[in-house]
Structure formats: structure tokens, C-alpha cells
Amino acid sequence: MAKITLDNLAHSYLPGATREEDFALKELNHDWNDGEAYALLGASGCGKSTLLNIISGLLRPSQGRVLFDGVDVTDAPTAARNIAQVFQFPVVYDTMSVRDNLAFPLRNRGADPTYIANRVQQIARMIGMEEQLGRKARGLTADAKQKISLGRGMVREDVNALLFDEPLTVIDPHMKWELRTQLKSLHHEFGHTMIYVTHDQTEALTFADKVVVMHDGRVVQIGTPEELFERPDHTFVGYFIGSPGMNVIPARVEGRTAHINGSEVPLGHGYGAPGGKVEIGVRPEFAELTENDGLPVKIRRVEDVGRHKIVRADFFGTELNVIAREGQEIGPDMTRVRFDPARINVYANDWRIAPEGGQTGPTGEAA
């Protein structure tokens, strides 16, 4: 396993790029700690795969360095980095059996035959393919082939890092849950440094120790699932994490009060008078419908999703979502929305700002 350091890293697919918007991956400095499991989360085209391919050696960055345990590997080929990578679509040897596909990385490194047999059996059990070990890969379904790819990526125990690029895209939903659980168990057992690329927040939040959220080529927050939910550093994190995402409302903030379309919303902390584009953000879980306290809204519809209800409302053209308890009665006079003051975040130009008495760095963290 290895600590992976990204030093002043950035990448553009355009020759001679100078403007920030020319870069698919904006400047990044970060350490991926040895033995931790990370998820790279973001919408398609945000730079996740670009970053993963730079770490693996498939792509050389336009600027900056990649270091494994302090050793510069920026120009080192993939083979020299001692990593295993699993791609979005299955890569298998069709003419080989499932057993030989799984064994290939170990045989290629001259491992002991007894160890190979035991390890292949262990991985086959993990991916649910023990009964198919003797079958040729040709003719297997796409999800079966992807399970082989996953198994081949996991079969080695001596790698510096395991990299997964949306590996469960072709896997059926039930098997996705099982394989995520197995990957997490593998991480706990062997302590590999794992980096898992996905656009699926459920995959990211259930797999990773820390989630790296990317937007428009930039890392906007790195944190635990709890930190991303409770204190989104950027409005995009609030939108992207959660179902439905965070309510973001334009406001004028003065001290402990947010002024919104003639209404006042109490805040749990003081914020002075921030400038720029100011907004408040609050999760639907921390909002409630009332009869006479809060922002006046028009209820558009109520969606009963089983464990709770999602109330879709409109506040002067801004959509507000409220999560109500299952069984909670929603009367015709409940036309106002109240927020828990302690759960409101304040944003200036999309970045979360700290309450008075604290300062924030470029990603909203205390500086």
C-alpha cells in the first residue's frame, strides 16, 4: 500500500492551455492516506476519470507531480506503479476460463501455484463465481465478465493501490450491493489504498471512508459522508448529495438573520454582512411545514416514498423541498416552511462561510 500525493496537479487536453477554463482538471494538492478508501464523486465530465488515469499512469498531467510514498512517479509507466485498475466496462480474456482470468496477474508475477489456487478460490467466492471457474469467459453475460474484471483487480494482495473507474455500471442492482459490501470487507481485511470513481452518491457514501466531490474539474470538498451532509462546503455538494438535495435560497444576511423576500429567517450563528452572491442552504430533513411561522409557500405536490413524504413547494419561484414524517398529516393551512436555525449554512459566491469568530479556506474548511 502507498500514500499517494498530488502536488500542484492540473491537466488540460488542449495544447498551450493558459486559462483556468481550458483545464479539465484544475490545480489540486492533496494526500491520499495509506490504507484509506476514497470515492471520487461527481457528474459525468467533471474530471473524475482524468484524475484516476493520472494516478494510474495512463495519463501524464500537464503540470504537477504524482508521488507514491514520497517517490515521484509522474513519468513512471503503469506497470512500475504496482497498482490494479478496474474499468467501467469489462476487460477479460475470452479464450481463458474464469479461473485462468483470475489467476493471470498472479501467474504473471511468478506466484506459488498453491497460493494462486487458494487465492483464486477465495476471490471467486467473493464475486459469486465459484461454480463457473471452469467456464470460458466467452459467452458469459456482461455483468459476469465485469465480476471477473473486479476479481482480477482484487486478486493481488501486494498492490500499492486499487483503482476502480465506475466498475458497477453493468452490474445488476442486487449484485451491486453485494459487491460494494465485498469491496468494503476486502478493504478492512487487507488495508489497501482504494480509490473508487462513481457518479452514484449511494455507491460513494456506502463504500468510502472519505468522499472527494468534484465539480467542473475542481475538487470542491473532501470529507466523510456525515460532513458532506451536515456542512456542504459548496452549493454543488448540497445539490448533489441527498435526495432531494439541499434547498438553496438567495438571501441578504445580517448577523443572525437572513432576509428573504420580505421574510426573516433566524440563523443559529452570526455572520456579519457577507457580500457577493449570498444564499442560505438547508437540507429538506431540517425543514418543516407550519401554519403560521416561516416562509410562505405554495405546495405543488406531495410524494409518499414509503418511509417519509417529500413535499414539493414553491417560494417566489424558488423550489423548496420538505421531508415530512410518514403518517404526518399535511393540512390545507400548512402553507409555511420553517427551518432549524442550527442546521442552516450560509454561502457567499457558492462557498460555505464560517460563522463570526472563524475563517475559512478555499474549500470552506477552517483556516
TORKOL-4160 file (C-alpha; in steps of 0.2 Angstrom, whole numbers, padded with zeros to 4 digits, m for minus):
367
<pt num="1" X="0000" Y="0000" Z="0000"/>
<pt num="2" X="0005" Y="0018" Z="m0003"/>
<pt num="3" X="0002" Y="0036" Z="0002"/>
<pt num="4" X="m0002" Y="0045" Z="m0014"/>
<pt num="5" X="0002" Y="0063" Z="m0015"/>
<pt num="6" X="m0004" Y="0075" Z="m0029"/>
<pt num="7" X="0007" Y="0090" Z="m0029"/>
<pt num="8" X="0002" Y="0106" Z="m0039"/>
<pt num="9" X="m0008" Y="0094" Z="m0051"/>
<pt num="10" X="m0018" Y="0100" Z="m0066"/>
<pt num="11" X="m0022" Y="0094" Z="m0083"/>
<pt num="12" X="m0028" Y="0101" Z="m0100"/>
<pt num="13" X="m0032" Y="0091" Z="m0116"/>
<pt num="14" X="m0028" Y="0107" Z="m0125"/>
<pt num="15" X="m0010" Y="0112" Z="m0131"/>
<pt num="16" X="m0003" Y="0128" Z="m0123"/>
<pt num="17" X="m0018" Y="0130" Z="m0111"/>
<pt num="18" X="m0016" Y="0145" Z="m0100"/>
<pt num="19" X="m0034" Y="0150" Z="m0095"/>
<pt num="20" X="m0042" Y="0141" Z="m0080"/>
<pt num="21" X="m0057" Y="0136" Z="m0091"/>
<pt num="22" X="m0045" Y="0127" Z="m0103"/>
<pt num="23" X="m0041" Y="0114" Z="m0089"/>
<pt num="24" X="m0051" Y="0098" Z="m0087"/>
<pt num="25" X="m0043" Y="0096" Z="m0070"/>
<pt num="26" X="m0040" Y="0112" Z="m0060"/>
<pt num="27" X="m0025" Y="0114" Z="m0049"/>
<pt num="28" X="m0025" Y="0101" Z="m0035"/>
<pt num="29" X="m0014" Y="0097" Z="m0020"/>
<pt num="30" X="m0019" Y="0083" Z="m0009"/>
<pt num="31" X="m0013" Y="0067" Z="0000"/>
<pt num="32" X="m0022" Y="0051" Z="m0001"/>
<pt num="33" X="m0018" Y="0042" Z="0015"/>
<pt num="34" X="m0011" Y="0025" Z="0015"/>
<pt num="35" X="m0024" Y="0012" Z="0018"/>
<pt num="36" X="m0039" Y="0023" Z="0016"/>
<pt num="37" X="m0054" Y="0020" Z="0005"/>
<pt num="38" X="m0059" Y="0035" Z="m0006"/>
<pt num="39" X="m0073" Y="0039" Z="m0018"/>
<pt num="40" X="m0072" Y="0051" Z="m0032"/>
<pt num="41" X="m0089" Y="0058" Z="m0034"/>
<pt num="42" X="m0097" Y="0070" Z="m0047"/>
<pt num="43" X="m0107" Y="0071" Z="m0063"/>
<pt num="44" X="m0101" Y="0065" Z="m0079"/>
<pt num="45" X="m0087" Y="0076" Z="m0087"/>
<pt num="46" X="m0081" Y="0083" Z="m0070"/>
<pt num="47" X="m0064" Y="0076" Z="m0071"/>
<pt num="48" X="m0065" Y="0060" Z="m0061"/>
<pt num="49" X="m0058" Y="0048" Z="m0074"/>
<pt num="50" X="m0045" Y="0061" Z="m0079"/>
<pt num="51" X="m0038" Y="0061" Z="m0061"/>
<pt num="52" X="m0039" Y="0042" Z="m0059"/>
<pt num="53" X="m0030" Y="0040" Z="m0075"/>
<pt num="54" X="m0016" Y="0052" Z="m0070"/>
<pt num="55" X="m0014" Y="0042" Z="m0053"/>
<pt num="56" X="m0013" Y="0026" Z="m0063"/>
<pt num="57" X="m0001" Y="0032" Z="m0075"/>
<pt num="58" X="m0012" Y="0030" Z="m0091"/>
<pt num="59" X="m0011" Y="0049" Z="m0092"/>
<pt num="60" X="0003" Y="0062" Z="m0089"/>
<pt num="61" X="m0003" Y="0078" Z="m0081"/>
<pt num="62" X="0000" Y="0095" Z="m0089"/>
<pt num="63" X="0008" Y="0101" Z="m0073"/>
<pt num="64" X="0012" Y="0095" Z="m0056"/>
<pt num="65" X="0018" Y="0078" Z="m0049"/>
<pt num="66" X="0012" Y="0062" Z="m0043"/>
<pt num="67" X="0021" Y="0054" Z="m0028"/>
<pt num="68" X="0019" Y="0036" Z="m0021"/>
<pt num="69" X="0026" Y="0036" Z="m0003"/>
<pt num="70" X="0036" Y="0052" Z="m0007"/>
<pt num="71" X="0044" Y="0045" Z="m0023"/>
<pt num="72" X="0040" Y="0054" Z="m0039"/>
<pt num="73" X="0031" Y="0043" Z="m0051"/>
<pt num="74" X="0024" Y="0056" Z="m0063"/>
<pt num="75" X="0034" Y="0049" Z="m0078"/>
<pt num="76" X="0033" Y="0030" Z="m0072"/>
<pt num="77" X="0023" Y="0018" Z="m0083"/>
<pt num="78" X="0008" Y="0010" Z="m0075"/>
<pt num="79" X="0017" Y="m0007" Z="m0073"/>
<pt num="80" X="0030" Y="0002" Z="m0062"/>
<pt num="81" X="0017" Y="0009" Z="m0050"/>
<pt num="82" X="0011" Y="m0008" Z="m0044"/>
<pt num="83" X="m0007" Y="m0003" Z="m0045"/>
<pt num="84" X="m0023" Y="m0013" Z="m0050"/>
<pt num="85" X="m0036" Y="m0004" Z="m0060"/>
<pt num="86" X="m0054" Y="m0010" Z="m0064"/>
<pt num="87" X="m0063" Y="0000" Z="m0078"/>
<pt num="88" X="m0081" Y="0004" Z="m0082"/>
<pt num="89" X="m0083" Y="m0010" Z="m0095"/>
<pt num="90" X="m0077" Y="m0027" Z="m0093"/>
<pt num="91" X="m0059" Y="m0032" Z="m0099"/>
<pt num="92" X="m0057" Y="m0051" Z="m0099"/>
<pt num="93" X="m0048" Y="m0064" Z="m0109"/>
<pt num="94" X="m0062" Y="m0073" Z="m0119"/>
<pt num="95" X="m0052" Y="m0088" Z="m0123"/>
<pt num="96" X="m0047" Y="m0091" Z="m0105"/>
<pt num="97" X="m0058" Y="m0099" Z="m0091"/>
<pt num="98" X="m0064" Y="m0089" Z="m0077"/>
<pt num="99" X="m0051" Y="m0097" Z="m0066"/>
<pt num="100" X="m0037" Y="m0093" Z="m0078"/>
<pt num="101" X="m0043" Y="m0075" Z="m0080"/>
<pt num="102" X="m0042" Y="m0073" Z="m0061"/>
<pt num="103" X="m0026" Y="m0081" Z="m0059"/>
<pt num="104" X="m0017" Y="m0072" Z="m0073"/>
<pt num="105" X="m0010" Y="m0057" Z="m0063"/>
<pt num="106" X="m0003" Y="m0069" Z="m0050"/>
<pt num="107" X="0005" Y="m0081" Z="m0063"/>
<pt num="108" X="0012" Y="m0066" Z="m0072"/>
<pt num="109" X="0022" Y="m0062" Z="m0056"/>
<pt num="110" X="0028" Y="m0080" Z="m0053"/>
<pt num="111" X="0017" Y="m0083" Z="m0038"/>
<pt num="112" X="0017" Y="m0100" Z="m0030"/>
<pt num="113" X="0004" Y="m0112" Z="m0038"/>
<pt num="114" X="m0004" Y="m0117" Z="m0021"/>
<pt num="115" X="m0006" Y="m0099" Z="m0016"/>
<pt num="116" X="m0013" Y="m0095" Z="m0033"/>
<pt num="117" X="m0026" Y="m0109" Z="m0032"/>
<pt num="118" X="m0031" Y="m0104" Z="m0014"/>
<pt num="119" X="m0032" Y="m0085" Z="m0018"/>
<pt num="120" X="m0042" Y="m0088" Z="m0034"/>
<pt num="121" X="m0055" Y="m0099" Z="m0025"/>
<pt num="122" X="m0056" Y="m0085" Z="m0012"/>
<pt num="123" X="m0059" Y="m0071" Z="m0024"/>
<pt num="124" X="m0071" Y="m0082" Z="m0034"/>
<pt num="125" X="m0081" Y="m0085" Z="m0018"/>
<pt num="126" X="m0081" Y="m0066" Z="m0015"/>
<pt num="127" X="m0088" Y="m0062" Z="m0033"/>
<pt num="128" X="m0100" Y="m0077" Z="m0033"/>
<pt num="129" X="m0092" Y="m0086" Z="m0047"/>
<pt num="130" X="m0086" Y="m0102" Z="m0039"/>
<pt num="131" X="m0097" Y="m0113" Z="m0049"/>
<pt num="132" X="m0091" Y="m0105" Z="m0065"/>
<pt num="133" X="m0072" Y="m0106" Z="m0063"/>
<pt num="134" X="m0070" Y="m0119" Z="m0077"/>
<pt num="135" X="m0081" Y="m0110" Z="m0090"/>
<pt num="136" X="m0073" Y="m0100" Z="m0104"/>
<pt num="137" X="m0076" Y="m0081" Z="m0102"/>
<pt num="138" X="m0083" Y="m0080" Z="m0120"/>
<pt num="139" X="m0102" Y="m0081" Z="m0119"/>
<pt num="140" X="m0104" Y="m0075" Z="m0101"/>
<pt num="141" X="m0115" Y="m0060" Z="m0098"/>
<pt num="142" X="m0108" Y="m0043" Z="m0097"/>
<pt num="143" X="m0111" Y="m0042" Z="m0078"/>
<pt num="144" X="m0102" Y="m0059" Z="m0076"/>
<pt num="145" X="m0087" Y="m0053" Z="m0086"/>
<pt num="146" X="m0087" Y="m0037" Z="m0075"/>
<pt num="147" X="m0086" Y="m0048" Z="m0060"/>
<pt num="148" X="m0071" Y="m0056" Z="m0067"/>
<pt num="149" X="m0063" Y="m0039" Z="m0070"/>
<pt num="150" X="m0066" Y="m0035" Z="m0052"/>
<pt num="151" X="m0059" Y="m0051" Z="m0046"/>
<pt num="152" X="m0044" Y="m0049" Z="m0056"/>
<pt num="153" X="m0041" Y="m0032" Z="m0049"/>
<pt num="154" X="m0043" Y="m0038" Z="m0031"/>
<pt num="155" X="m0033" Y="m0055" Z="m0033"/>
<pt num="156" X="m0016" Y="m0047" Z="m0029"/>
<pt num="157" X="m0013" Y="m0043" Z="m0011"/>
<pt num="158" X="0003" Y="m0033" Z="m0013"/>
<pt num="159" X="m0003" Y="m0018" Z="m0024"/>
<pt num="160" X="0001" Y="0000" Z="m0019"/>
<pt num="161" X="m0017" Y="0005" Z="m0023"/>
<pt num="162" X="m0034" Y="m0002" Z="m0031"/>
<pt num="163" X="m0042" Y="0010" Z="m0043"/>
<pt num="164" X="m0060" Y="0007" Z="m0048"/>
<pt num="165" X="m0067" Y="0018" Z="m0063"/>
<pt num="166" X="m0086" Y="0016" Z="m0061"/>
<pt num="167" X="m0084" Y="m0003" Z="m0060"/>
<pt num="168" X="m0103" Y="m0007" Z="m0056"/>
<pt num="169" X="m0111" Y="0001" Z="m0071"/>
<pt num="170" X="m0116" Y="m0015" Z="m0080"/>
<pt num="171" X="m0119" Y="m0025" Z="m0064"/>
<pt num="172" X="m0137" Y="m0028" Z="m0059"/>
<pt num="173" X="m0144" Y="m0018" Z="m0043"/>
<pt num="174" X="m0144" Y="m0033" Z="m0031"/>
<pt num="175" X="m0126" Y="m0038" Z="m0036"/>
<pt num="176" X="m0120" Y="m0020" Z="m0034"/>
<pt num="177" X="m0125" Y="m0020" Z="m0016"/>
<pt num="178" X="m0116" Y="m0037" Z="m0013"/>
<pt num="179" X="m0100" Y="m0032" Z="m0022"/>
<pt num="180" X="m0099" Y="m0015" Z="m0013"/>
<pt num="181" X="m0101" Y="m0024" Z="0003"/>
<pt num="182" X="m0087" Y="m0036" Z="m0003"/>
<pt num="183" X="m0076" Y="m0022" Z="m0008"/>
<pt num="184" X="m0078" Y="m0014" Z="0009"/>
<pt num="185" X="m0074" Y="m0030" Z="0018"/>
<pt num="186" X="m0058" Y="m0033" Z="0007"/>
<pt num="187" X="m0053" Y="m0015" Z="0012"/>
<pt num="188" X="m0055" Y="m0019" Z="0030"/>
<pt num="189" X="m0046" Y="m0036" Z="0029"/>
<pt num="190" X="m0031" Y="m0030" Z="0019"/>
<pt num="191" X="m0030" Y="m0012" Z="0021"/>
<pt num="192" X="m0027" Y="m0007" Z="0003"/>
<pt num="193" X="m0027" Y="0011" Z="m0003"/>
<pt num="194" X="m0043" Y="0011" Z="m0013"/>
<pt num="195" X="m0050" Y="0025" Z="m0025"/>
<pt num="196" X="m0067" Y="0022" Z="m0032"/>
<pt num="197" X="m0074" Y="0033" Z="m0046"/>
<pt num="198" X="m0093" Y="0035" Z="m0047"/>
<pt num="199" X="m0107" Y="0047" Z="m0051"/>
<pt num="200" X="m0119" Y="0037" Z="m0039"/>
<pt num="201" X="m0119" Y="0045" Z="m0022"/>
<pt num="202" X="m0126" Y="0029" Z="m0014"/>
<pt num="203" X="m0111" Y="0020" Z="m0020"/>
<pt num="204" X="m0099" Y="0033" Z="m0014"/>
<pt num="205" X="m0107" Y="0036" Z="0003"/>
<pt num="206" X="m0108" Y="0017" Z="0007"/>
<pt num="207" X="m0091" Y="0012" Z="0001"/>
<pt num="208" X="m0079" Y="0026" Z="0006"/>
<pt num="209" X="m0070" Y="0032" Z="0022"/>
<pt num="210" X="m0069" Y="0049" Z="0013"/>
<pt num="211" X="m0078" Y="0056" Z="m0002"/>
<pt num="212" X="m0070" Y="0068" Z="m0014"/>
<pt num="213" X="m0083" Y="0078" Z="m0023"/>
<pt num="214" X="m0078" Y="0085" Z="m0040"/>
<pt num="215" X="m0087" Y="0099" Z="m0050"/>
<pt num="216" X="m0081" Y="0107" Z="m0066"/>
<pt num="217" X="m0064" Y="0100" Z="m0065"/>
<pt num="218" X="m0061" Y="0105" Z="m0047"/>
<pt num="219" X="m0062" Y="0096" Z="m0030"/>
<pt num="220" X="m0075" Y="0106" Z="m0020"/>
<pt num="221" X="m0075" Y="0096" Z="m0004"/>
<pt num="222" X="m0066" Y="0081" Z="0004"/>
<pt num="223" X="m0075" Y="0073" Z="0019"/>
<pt num="224" X="m0084" Y="0060" Z="0027"/>
<pt num="225" X="m0102" Y="0056" Z="0022"/>
<pt num="226" X="m0108" Y="0065" Z="0038"/>
<pt num="227" X="m0098" Y="0081" Z="0034"/>
<pt num="228" X="m0104" Y="0081" Z="0016"/>
<pt num="229" X="m0122" Y="0080" Z="0023"/>
<pt num="230" X="m0121" Y="0092" Z="0038"/>
<pt num="231" X="m0109" Y="0105" Z="0031"/>
<pt num="232" X="m0108" Y="0106" Z="0012"/>
<pt num="233" X="m0093" Y="0117" Z="0008"/>
<pt num="234" X="m0100" Y="0121" Z="m0009"/>
<pt num="235" X="m0118" Y="0123" Z="m0015"/>
<pt num="236" X="m0115" Y="0110" Z="m0028"/>
<pt num="237" X="m0111" Y="0097" Z="m0014"/>
<pt num="238" X="m0128" Y="0102" Z="m0006"/>
<pt num="239" X="m0137" Y="0099" Z="m0023"/>
<pt num="240" X="m0128" Y="0083" Z="m0027"/>
<pt num="241" X="m0128" Y="0074" Z="m0010"/>
<pt num="242" X="m0145" Y="0070" Z="m0003"/>
<pt num="243" X="m0162" Y="0065" Z="m0011"/>
<pt num="244" X="m0169" Y="0078" Z="m0013"/>
<pt num="245" X="m0154" Y="0089" Z="m0012"/>
<pt num="246" X="m0151" Y="0104" Z="m0001"/>
<pt num="247" X="m0163" Y="0119" Z="m0003"/>
<pt num="248" X="m0153" Y="0134" Z="m0008"/>
<pt num="249" X="m0161" Y="0151" Z="m0007"/>
<pt num="250" X="m0155" Y="0169" Z="m0011"/>
<pt num="251" X="m0154" Y="0180" Z="0004"/>
<pt num="252" X="m0147" Y="0195" Z="0012"/>
<pt num="253" X="m0138" Y="0190" Z="0028"/>
<pt num="254" X="m0135" Y="0202" Z="0043"/>
<pt num="255" X="m0129" Y="0195" Z="0059"/>
<pt num="256" X="m0140" Y="0181" Z="0065"/>
<pt num="257" X="m0154" Y="0185" Z="0052"/>
<pt num="258" X="m0157" Y="0180" Z="0034"/>
<pt num="259" X="m0169" Y="0192" Z="0025"/>
<pt num="260" X="m0178" Y="0183" Z="0011"/>
<pt num="261" X="m0192" Y="0191" Z="0000"/>
<pt num="262" X="m0198" Y="0202" Z="0015"/>
<pt num="263" X="m0197" Y="0187" Z="0027"/>
<pt num="264" X="m0184" Y="0185" Z="0041"/>
<pt num="265" X="m0176" Y="0168" Z="0045"/>
<pt num="266" X="m0167" Y="0166" Z="0061"/>
<pt num="267" X="m0149" Y="0159" Z="0060"/>
<pt num="268" X="m0140" Y="0148" Z="0073"/>
<pt num="269" X="m0125" Y="0159" Z="0072"/>
<pt num="270" X="m0119" Y="0176" Z="0067"/>
<pt num="271" X="m0112" Y="0180" Z="0050"/>
<pt num="272" X="m0109" Y="0199" Z="0049"/>
<pt num="273" X="m0114" Y="0205" Z="0032"/>
<pt num="274" X="m0106" Y="0194" Z="0019"/>
<pt num="275" X="m0105" Y="0201" Z="0001"/>
<pt num="276" X="m0106" Y="0194" Z="m0016"/>
<pt num="277" X="m0119" Y="0182" Z="m0021"/>
<pt num="278" X="m0126" Y="0176" Z="m0004"/>
<pt num="279" X="m0138" Y="0161" Z="m0001"/>
<pt num="280" X="m0143" Y="0151" Z="0013"/>
<pt num="281" X="m0143" Y="0132" Z="0012"/>
<pt num="282" X="m0154" Y="0120" Z="0022"/>
<pt num="283" X="m0157" Y="0101" Z="0020"/>
<pt num="284" X="m0176" Y="0096" Z="0017"/>
<pt num="285" X="m0173" Y="0085" Z="0033"/>
<pt num="286" X="m0171" Y="0101" Z="0043"/>
<pt num="287" X="m0187" Y="0110" Z="0036"/>
<pt num="288" X="m0205" Y="0108" Z="0042"/>
<pt num="289" X="m0222" Y="0114" Z="0037"/>
<pt num="290" X="m0231" Y="0125" Z="0049"/>
<pt num="291" X="m0247" Y="0135" Z="0049"/>
<pt num="292" X="m0241" Y="0152" Z="0054"/>
<pt num="293" X="m0222" Y="0153" Z="0056"/>
<pt num="294" X="m0209" Y="0153" Z="0042"/>
<pt num="295" X="m0208" Y="0157" Z="0024"/>
<pt num="296" X="m0225" Y="0157" Z="0014"/>
<pt num="297" X="m0225" Y="0144" Z="0001"/>
<pt num="298" X="m0237" Y="0136" Z="m0012"/>
<pt num="299" X="m0237" Y="0117" Z="m0011"/>
<pt num="300" X="m0236" Y="0109" Z="m0028"/>
<pt num="301" X="m0237" Y="0091" Z="m0024"/>
<pt num="302" X="m0233" Y="0078" Z="m0010"/>
<pt num="303" X="m0224" Y="0062" Z="m0014"/>
<pt num="304" X="m0226" Y="0047" Z="m0002"/>
<pt num="305" X="m0210" Y="0037" Z="m0004"/>
<pt num="306" X="m0214" Y="0025" Z="0010"/>
<pt num="307" X="m0203" Y="0030" Z="0025"/>
<pt num="308" X="m0207" Y="0048" Z="0023"/>
<pt num="309" X="m0216" Y="0061" Z="0012"/>
<pt num="310" X="m0207" Y="0074" Z="0001"/>
<pt num="311" X="m0217" Y="0090" Z="0000"/>
<pt num="312" X="m0213" Y="0100" Z="m0016"/>
<pt num="313" X="m0216" Y="0118" Z="m0013"/>
<pt num="314" X="m0213" Y="0135" Z="m0022"/>
<pt num="315" X="m0207" Y="0151" Z="m0013"/>
<pt num="316" X="m0207" Y="0165" Z="m0025"/>
<pt num="317" X="m0201" Y="0155" Z="m0040"/>
<pt num="318" X="m0188" Y="0145" Z="m0029"/>
<pt num="319" X="m0192" Y="0127" Z="m0027"/>
<pt num="320" X="m0192" Y="0121" Z="m0008"/>
<pt num="321" X="m0192" Y="0103" Z="m0003"/>
<pt num="322" X="m0198" Y="0097" Z="0014"/>
<pt num="323" X="m0196" Y="0080" Z="0021"/>
<pt num="324" X="m0211" Y="0075" Z="0032"/>
<pt num="325" X="m0213" Y="0060" Z="0043"/>
<pt num="326" X="m0223" Y="0045" Z="0036"/>
<pt num="327" X="m0241" Y="0047" Z="0043"/>
<pt num="328" X="m0239" Y="0066" Z="0046"/>
<pt num="329" X="m0255" Y="0075" Z="0042"/>
<pt num="330" X="m0252" Y="0089" Z="0030"/>
<pt num="331" X="m0267" Y="0101" Z="0032"/>
<pt num="332" X="m0273" Y="0114" Z="0019"/>
<pt num="333" X="m0267" Y="0128" Z="0031"/>
<pt num="334" X="m0249" Y="0122" Z="0032"/>
<pt num="335" X="m0243" Y="0134" Z="0020"/>
<pt num="336" X="m0227" Y="0140" Z="0028"/>
<pt num="337" X="m0210" Y="0132" Z="0030"/>
<pt num="338" X="m0199" Y="0134" Z="0045"/>
<pt num="339" X="m0180" Y="0129" Z="0046"/>
<pt num="340" X="m0170" Y="0123" Z="0060"/>
<pt num="341" X="m0158" Y="0138" Z="0063"/>
<pt num="342" X="m0144" Y="0127" Z="0069"/>
<pt num="343" X="m0144" Y="0117" Z="0053"/>
<pt num="344" X="m0144" Y="0132" Z="0041"/>
<pt num="345" X="m0127" Y="0135" Z="0031"/>
<pt num="346" X="m0123" Y="0152" Z="0023"/>
<pt num="347" X="m0114" Y="0153" Z="0007"/>
<pt num="348" X="m0106" Y="0168" Z="m0002"/>
<pt num="349" X="m0102" Y="0165" Z="m0021"/>
<pt num="350" X="m0106" Y="0146" Z="m0019"/>
<pt num="351" X="m0094" Y="0143" Z="m0005"/>
<pt num="352" X="m0099" Y="0140" Z="0013"/>
<pt num="353" X="m0093" Y="0153" Z="0025"/>
<pt num="354" X="m0090" Y="0151" Z="0044"/>
<pt num="355" X="m0099" Y="0160" Z="0057"/>
<pt num="356" X="m0092" Y="0175" Z="0065"/>
<pt num="357" X="m0076" Y="0171" Z="0075"/>
<pt num="358" X="m0069" Y="0158" Z="0062"/>
<pt num="359" X="m0061" Y="0160" Z="0045"/>
<pt num="360" X="m0062" Y="0148" Z="0030"/>
<pt num="361" X="m0050" Y="0142" Z="0017"/>
<pt num="362" X="m0054" Y="0140" Z="m0001"/>
<pt num="363" X="m0065" Y="0124" Z="0002"/>
<pt num="364" X="m0074" Y="0131" Z="0017"/>
<pt num="365" X="m0063" Y="0122" Z="0030"/>
<pt num="366" X="m0056" Y="0132" Z="0045"/>
<pt num="367" X="m0040" Y="0140" Z="0041"/>
